[in-house]
Amino acid sequence: MCVSAMPVAILLFGPLADVVSVETILIVSGVLLALVGERLKLWGQA
């Protein structure tokens, strides 16, 4: 999974960075990552 995640991320975030600022992408992805982490913690899977 990790081997294929980097090319997929490049394909997704590369063109997105032309439309939206990189700072915004980092903030949104960080917030989403924190939400997923909290959700897993609440479910007892972390």
QUIKAQUI-V756027 format. One record per backbone hydrogen bond with DSSP energy under -0.5 kcal/mol. CO is the residue of the C=O (numbers start at 1). NH is the residue of the N-H. If there is no record, write none. Layout:
CO;NH
CO;NH
This chain:
1;5
2;6
3;7
4;8
5;9
6;10
7;11
8;12
9;13
10;14
12;16
13;17
14;18
15;18
15;19
16;19
16;20
21;25
22;26
23;27
24;28
25;29
26;30
27;31
28;32
29;33
30;34
31;35
32;36
33;37
34;38
35;39
36;40
37;41
38;42
39;43
40;44
40;45
40;46
41;44
